[in-house]
Amino acid sequence: MNYLKIMFKGIFSSNPVFVLALGLCSTLAVTGRADTAFFMGVMVGITTIFSTVIVSALRYKIPFKFRLMSYMLIIITAVISVEQLLRAYYPDMARTLGQYVGLIVTNCVIMGRCEAFAVSHGPKETFFDAIGVSIGYCLVLLGIAFFREILGNGTLWGLYVMPSSYVPCRVFNSPSGAFLTFAAMLYLVNLVKDWFKG
């Protein structure tokens, strides 16, 4: 089994946001700044890896009719653990992300990988799939946040990067700006995919 191939598939051809259109709510909600996008990406990544590997290891022991409930319990355990670590080591970021951390439990990316991959593959394959999907998800968040923060605030990671004469376009700080940025990036991704195919 080619583990790198599994990982790269999760980043590109099975990208959870641009290809599978999963986790869009949290993607658009936390991408106003690069630092919040990064921390959310890392938290979702850790949760995805932990949850899917556990589901894969227990796939023959979880009764089919209780599988979704079991997935939720595993995901909730992972999210609570990650949230407590964030509160302990990065309290300011924990306050900034606030209620969005709890929404990781309902993130379709994690549940989708449990159901689509983890239940039919071993822990090793699942680990590399989760790594790829997590990287793909985090890259999308950082890409959207990069443009939104620069255009909306003139900053990147909280530091001013635009000239003093630059007037921020505040629409990129709003939900509308998140949708516009996502749509533009999705168009570019599909354009590149079509170019490589042709």
Secondary structure, 3 states (H helix, E strand, C coil): CCHHHHHHHHHCCCCCCCCCCCCHHHHHHCCCCHHHHHHHHHHHHHHHHHHHHHHHHCCCCCCHHHHHHHHHHHHHHHHHHHHHHHHHHCHHHHHHHCHHHHHHHHCHHHHHHHHHCHHHCCHHHHHHHHHHHHHHHHHHHHHHHHHHHHHHHCEECCEECCCCCCCCCHHHHCHHHHHHHHHHHHHHHHHHHHHHHC
